Amino acid sequence: MVYDLYKNRDVLDFTDAGLIAIGFVVAFLTALVVVRFLLDFVSRHGFAPFAWWRIAVGLLGLAGLALTGAL
């Protein structure tokens, strides 16, 4: 992300700094909430349900890619 900003520095001006800062803050807070939820879930239920959920979502993703012809 930072490298992408560096590469496109000629396109950006100072008015974009506020939007970029808001994006960084929102992404950080969202990551905190998601990691907290995941750690609480795993500590209560163990890794098995999380692992099965990941396998199911992965299979659904592969099926979706196969159906759309992207795979």
OpenMM code with the backbone's topology and positions (N, CA, C; nanometers):
from openmm import Vec3, app, unit

residues = "MET VAL TYR ASP LEU TYR LYS ASN ARG ASP VAL LEU ASP PHE THR ASP ALA GLY LEU ILE ALA ILE GLY PHE VAL VAL ALA PHE LEU THR ALA LEU VAL VAL VAL ARG PHE LEU LEU ASP PHE VAL SER ARG HIS GLY PHE ALA PRO PHE ALA TRP TRP ARG ILE ALA VAL GLY LEU LEU GLY LEU ALA GLY LEU ALA LEU THR GLY ALA LEU".split()
positions = [
    Vec3(0.0822, -0.1188, 0.0000),
    Vec3(0.0000, 0.0000, 0.0000),
    Vec3(0.0868, 0.1255, 0.0000),
    Vec3(0.1847, 0.1290, 0.0864),
    Vec3(0.2705, 0.2471, 0.0930),
    Vec3(0.3508, 0.2611, -0.0361),
    Vec3(0.3984, 0.1489, -0.0895),
    Vec3(0.4728, 0.1541, -0.2157),
    Vec3(0.3827, 0.2022, -0.3291),
    Vec3(0.2568, 0.1590, -0.3281),
    Vec3(0.1612, 0.2041, -0.4292),
    Vec3(0.1400, 0.3554, -0.4194),
    Vec3(0.1309, 0.4060, -0.2964),
    Vec3(0.1198, 0.5510, -0.2787),
    Vec3(0.2448, 0.6217, -0.3307),
    Vec3(0.3605, 0.5632, -0.3033),
    Vec3(0.4854, 0.6231, -0.3500),
    Vec3(0.4913, 0.6270, -0.5032),
    Vec3(0.4486, 0.5171, -0.5673),
    Vec3(0.4513, 0.5125, -0.7129),
    Vec3(0.3565, 0.6140, -0.7748),
    Vec3(0.2453, 0.6415, -0.7092),
    Vec3(0.1438, 0.7321, -0.7635),
    Vec3(0.1482, 0.8701, -0.6988),
    Vec3(0.2623, 0.9077, -0.6458),
    Vec3(0.2719, 1.0354, -0.5754),
    Vec3(0.2464, 1.1546, -0.6673),
    Vec3(0.2708, 1.1405, -0.7966),
    Vec3(0.2466, 1.2518, -0.8883),
    Vec3(0.0974, 1.2741, -0.9125),
    Vec3(0.0161, 1.1732, -0.8897),
    Vec3(-0.1281, 1.1848, -0.9103),
    Vec3(-0.1971, 1.2404, -0.7860),
    Vec3(-0.1390, 1.2158, -0.6700),
    Vec3(-0.2003, 1.2564, -0.5435),
    Vec3(-0.1632, 1.4003, -0.5088),
    Vec3(-0.2541, 1.4654, -0.4393),
    Vec3(-0.2210, 1.5947, -0.3821),
    Vec3(-0.2584, 1.5916, -0.2337),
    Vec3(-0.2341, 1.7018, -0.1655),
    Vec3(-0.2502, 1.7024, -0.0200),
    Vec3(-0.3952, 1.6817, 0.0230),
    Vec3(-0.4919, 1.7105, -0.0630),
    Vec3(-0.6323, 1.6937, -0.0245),
    Vec3(-0.6678, 1.5455, -0.0085),
    Vec3(-0.5894, 1.4560, -0.0677),
    Vec3(-0.6146, 1.3124, -0.0531),
    Vec3(-0.5607, 1.2565, 0.0778),
    Vec3(-0.4798, 1.3303, 0.1486),
    Vec3(-0.4173, 1.2812, 0.2718),
    Vec3(-0.5221, 1.2464, 0.3773),
    Vec3(-0.6262, 1.3250, 0.3868),
    Vec3(-0.7319, 1.2973, 0.4850),
    Vec3(-0.8024, 1.1658, 0.4567),
    Vec3(-0.8342, 1.1419, 0.3303),
    Vec3(-0.8997, 1.0164, 0.2943),
    Vec3(-0.8090, 0.8968, 0.3180),
    Vec3(-0.6824, 0.9122, 0.2875),
    Vec3(-0.5874, 0.8031, 0.3096),
    Vec3(-0.5735, 0.7759, 0.4587),
    Vec3(-0.5659, 0.8790, 0.5397),
    Vec3(-0.5553, 0.8616, 0.6849),
    Vec3(-0.6793, 0.7936, 0.7407),
    Vec3(-0.7962, 0.8334, 0.6945),
    Vec3(-0.9207, 0.7691, 0.7392),
    Vec3(-0.9210, 0.6227, 0.6995),
    Vec3(-0.8756, 0.5921, 0.5803),
    Vec3(-0.8688, 0.4530, 0.5355),
    Vec3(-0.7761, 0.3699, 0.6220),
    Vec3(-0.6599, 0.4236, 0.6563),
    Vec3(-0.5667, 0.3516, 0.7438),
    Vec3(-0.6281, 0.3274, 0.8813),
    Vec3(-0.6918, 0.4289, 0.9387),
    Vec3(-0.7508, 0.4158, 1.0728),
    Vec3(-0.8642, 0.3142, 1.0723),
    Vec3(-0.9524, 0.3203, 0.9732),
    Vec3(-1.0641, 0.2270, 0.9657),
    Vec3(-1.0147, 0.0843, 0.9441),
    Vec3(-0.9153, 0.0663, 0.8591),
    Vec3(-0.8596, -0.0669, 0.8366),
    Vec3(-0.7963, -0.1211, 0.9642),
    Vec3(-0.7260, -0.0375, 1.0398),
    Vec3(-0.6646, -0.0807, 1.1646),
    Vec3(-0.7695, -0.1203, 1.2671),
    Vec3(-0.8730, -0.0385, 1.2842),
    Vec3(-0.9774, -0.0700, 1.3819),
    Vec3(-1.0544, -0.1958, 1.3428),
    Vec3(-1.0818, -0.2126, 1.2151),
    Vec3(-1.1502, -0.3325, 1.1684),
    Vec3(-1.0656, -0.4565, 1.1945),
    Vec3(-0.9364, -0.4463, 1.1704),
    Vec3(-0.8469, -0.5592, 1.1965),
    Vec3(-0.8458, -0.5937, 1.3449),
    Vec3(-0.8456, -0.4938, 1.4314),
    Vec3(-0.8496, -0.5207, 1.5752),
    Vec3(-0.9753, -0.5970, 1.6146),
    Vec3(-1.0895, -0.5547, 1.5629),
    Vec3(-1.2160, -0.6206, 1.5958),
    Vec3(-1.2171, -0.7645, 1.5442),
    Vec3(-1.1736, -0.7853, 1.4213),
    Vec3(-1.1760, -0.9188, 1.3618),
    Vec3(-1.0803, -1.0132, 1.4338),
    Vec3(-0.9606, -0.9667, 1.4647),
    Vec3(-0.8643, -1.0523, 1.5345),
    Vec3(-0.9141, -1.0838, 1.6746),
    Vec3(-0.9706, -0.9866, 1.7412),
    Vec3(-1.0261, -1.0095, 1.8758),
    Vec3(-1.1370, -1.1142, 1.8706),
    Vec3(-1.2278, -1.1011, 1.7740),
    Vec3(-1.3365, -1.1981, 1.7590),
    Vec3(-1.2809, -1.3371, 1.7299),
    Vec3(-1.1842, -1.3465, 1.6399),
    Vec3(-1.1272, -1.4757, 1.6044),
    Vec3(-1.0585, -1.5402, 1.7243),
    Vec3(-0.9805, -1.4643, 1.7994),
    Vec3(-0.9136, -1.5198, 1.9169),
    Vec3(-1.0139, -1.5650, 2.0228),
    Vec3(-1.1197, -1.4879, 2.0442),
    Vec3(-1.2236, -1.5290, 2.1392),
    Vec3(-1.2932, -1.6565, 2.0926),
    Vec3(-1.3246, -1.6641, 1.9644),
    Vec3(-1.3925, -1.7818, 1.9108),
    Vec3(-1.3055, -1.9057, 1.9246),
    Vec3(-1.1788, -1.8939, 1.8875),
    Vec3(-1.0875, -2.0088, 1.8928),
    Vec3(-1.0623, -2.0503, 2.0374),
    Vec3(-1.0545, -1.9556, 2.1280),
    Vec3(-1.0311, -1.9916, 2.2678),
    Vec3(-1.1516, -2.0628, 2.3286),
    Vec3(-1.2726, -2.0324, 2.2821),
    Vec3(-1.3928, -2.0991, 2.3335),
    Vec3(-1.4222, -2.2312, 2.2643),
    Vec3(-1.3998, -2.2402, 2.1327),
    Vec3(-1.4427, -2.3564, 2.0550),
    Vec3(-1.3290, -2.4413, 2.0018),
    Vec3(-1.2060, -2.3931, 2.0097),
    Vec3(-1.0930, -2.4666, 1.9545),
    Vec3(-1.0747, -2.4346, 1.8070),
    Vec3(-0.9724, -2.4966, 1.7489),
    Vec3(-0.9393, -2.4672, 1.6095),
    Vec3(-1.0213, -2.5488, 1.5096),
    Vec3(-1.0815, -2.6592, 1.5524),
    Vec3(-1.1509, -2.7482, 1.4582),
    Vec3(-1.2646, -2.6780, 1.3826),
    Vec3(-1.3588, -2.6098, 1.4503),
    Vec3(-1.4650, -2.5422, 1.3728),
    Vec3(-1.4101, -2.4357, 1.2778),
    Vec3(-1.3080, -2.3649, 1.3210),
    Vec3(-1.2464, -2.2635, 1.2350),
    Vec3(-1.1829, -2.3288, 1.1131),
    Vec3(-1.1155, -2.4417, 1.1334),
    Vec3(-1.0520, -2.5125, 1.0218),
    Vec3(-1.1567, -2.5646, 0.9237),
    Vec3(-1.2634, -2.6240, 0.9727),
    Vec3(-1.3697, -2.6732, 0.8839),
    Vec3(-1.4357, -2.5585, 0.8078),
    Vec3(-1.4543, -2.4458, 0.8754),
    Vec3(-1.5135, -2.3293, 0.8094),
    Vec3(-1.4225, -2.2813, 0.6965),
    Vec3(-1.2923, -2.2774, 0.7213),
    Vec3(-1.1979, -2.2350, 0.6169),
    Vec3(-1.1992, -2.3307, 0.4987),
    Vec3(-1.2076, -2.4601, 0.5268),
    Vec3(-1.2130, -2.5586, 0.4182),
    Vec3(-1.3409, -2.5392, 0.3362),
    Vec3(-1.4542, -2.5208, 0.4046),
    Vec3(-1.5821, -2.5028, 0.3349),
    Vec3(-1.5805, -2.3769, 0.2482),
    Vec3(-1.5295, -2.2680, 0.3021),
    Vec3(-1.5247, -2.1428, 0.2256),
    Vec3(-1.4289, -2.1564, 0.1072),
    Vec3(-1.3179, -2.2261, 0.1281),
    Vec3(-1.2242, -2.2492, 0.0178),
    Vec3(-1.2853, -2.3315, -0.0936),
    Vec3(-1.3589, -2.4365, -0.0562),
    Vec3(-1.4252, -2.5193, -0.1574),
    Vec3(-1.5330, -2.4410, -0.2321),
    Vec3(-1.6081, -2.3595, -0.1589),
    Vec3(-1.7090, -2.2757, -0.2249),
    Vec3(-1.6430, -2.1751, -0.3198),
    Vec3(-1.5302, -2.1207, -0.2786),
    Vec3(-1.4580, -2.0280, -0.3656),
    Vec3(-1.4074, -2.0963, -0.4916),
    Vec3(-1.3521, -2.2177, -0.4767),
    Vec3(-1.3060, -2.2922, -0.5933),
    Vec3(-1.4229, -2.3289, -0.6851),
    Vec3(-1.5356, -2.3682, -0.6258),
    Vec3(-1.6537, -2.4008, -0.7058),
    Vec3(-1.7028, -2.2764, -0.7816),
    Vec3(-1.7026, -2.1623, -0.7143),
    Vec3(-1.7430, -2.0379, -0.7804),
    Vec3(-1.6505, -2.0022, -0.8953),
    Vec3(-1.5209, -2.0192, -0.8743),
    Vec3(-1.4261, -1.9914, -0.9825),
    Vec3(-1.4450, -2.0890, -1.0989),
    Vec3(-1.4711, -2.2153, -1.0659),
    Vec3(-1.4910, -2.3150, -1.1714),
    Vec3(-1.6192, -2.2849, -1.2501),
    Vec3(-1.7246, -2.2444, -1.1821),
    Vec3(-1.8516, -2.2162, -1.2503),
    Vec3(-1.8428, -2.0917, -1.3390),
    Vec3(-1.7638, -1.9949, -1.2974),
    Vec3(-1.7522, -1.8726, -1.3779),
    Vec3(-1.6466, -1.8850, -1.4877),
    Vec3(-1.5734, -1.9936, -1.4880),
    Vec3(-1.4720, -2.0141, -1.5896),
    Vec3(-1.3404, -1.9454, -1.5590),
    Vec3(-1.3253, -1.8928, -1.4390),
    Vec3(-1.2025, -1.8240, -1.4031),
    Vec3(-1.0950, -1.9193, -1.3552),
    Vec3(-1.1295, -2.0438, -1.3340),
    Vec3(-1.0328, -2.1406, -1.2847),
    Vec3(-0.9734, -2.2233, -1.3960),
] * unit.nanometer
topology = app.Topology()
chain = topology.addChain("A")
for resn in residues:
    res = topology.addResidue(resn, chain)
    for name in ("N", "CA", "C"):
        topology.addAtom(name, app.Element.getBySymbol(name[0]), res)
